[in-house]
Amino acid sequence: YSAMLRIDTVIERQRHHTLDPETAVLEFSADGVVLQSNSTYHMDYVAVITVGVDGVRHYRDYWNPVAAAAALGDADALAKGVGND
């Protein structure tokens, strides 16, 4: 991921509290630069985060792979960047 993108800004858009006080759902966006093409990068994410006494216990995020492929140039670039070559 860091070999493909330079993330410059992460902005929290919305925080959703759950019935479990150790779990939160966050909507956020990331802006930066695609390193290979020097083009701008913007992605919106939704993350489910569970914390405990030692910090983050579980983290899962959801994003739009079609938008990521478009930002990186094509689906092959996306697959190569996430280790699916």
URTAQUI-V272280 format. One record per residue. N is the residue number from 1. RES is the residue in one letter. D_CENTER is the distance of its C-alpha to the mean C-alpha in Angstrom with 2 decimals. Layout:
n;res;d_center
N;RES;D_CENTER
N;RES;D_CENTER
This chain:
n;res;d_center
1;Y;9.63
2;S;11.45
3;A;14.38
4;M;12.84
5;L;10.96
6;R;12.02
7;I;9.75
8;D;12.56
9;T;11.62
10;V;9.37
11;I;11.35
12;E;11.85
13;R;13.28
14;Q;14.75
15;R;15.46
16;H;17.16
17;H;19.61
18;T;20.80
19;L;24.24
20;D;23.12
21;P;23.04
22;E;20.87
23;T;17.99
24;A;15.86
25;V;13.41
26;L;11.19
27;E;10.10
28;F;8.36
29;S;7.64
30;A;6.98
31;D;10.05
32;G;11.58
33;V;13.64
34;V;13.79
35;L;16.20
36;Q;18.47
37;S;19.31
38;N;18.72
39;S;17.33
40;T;14.96
41;Y;11.27
42;H;9.76
43;M;6.93
44;D;7.18
45;Y;5.40
46;V;7.93
47;A;8.19
48;V;11.63
49;I;12.89
50;T;16.45
51;V;18.36
52;G;21.85
53;V;24.44
54;D;22.83
55;G;19.34
56;V;16.20
57;R;17.60
58;H;14.82
59;Y;11.05
60;R;9.43
61;D;6.36
62;Y;7.06
63;W;6.22
64;N;9.17
65;P;10.33
66;V;13.29
67;A;11.69
68;A;9.83
69;A;13.33
70;A;15.06
71;A;13.30
72;L;14.11
73;G;17.52
74;D;17.75
75;A;16.70
76;D;18.53
77;A;16.51
78;L;13.24
79;A;15.17
80;K;16.65
81;G;13.52
82;V;12.15
83;G;15.73
84;N;17.30
85;D;20.09
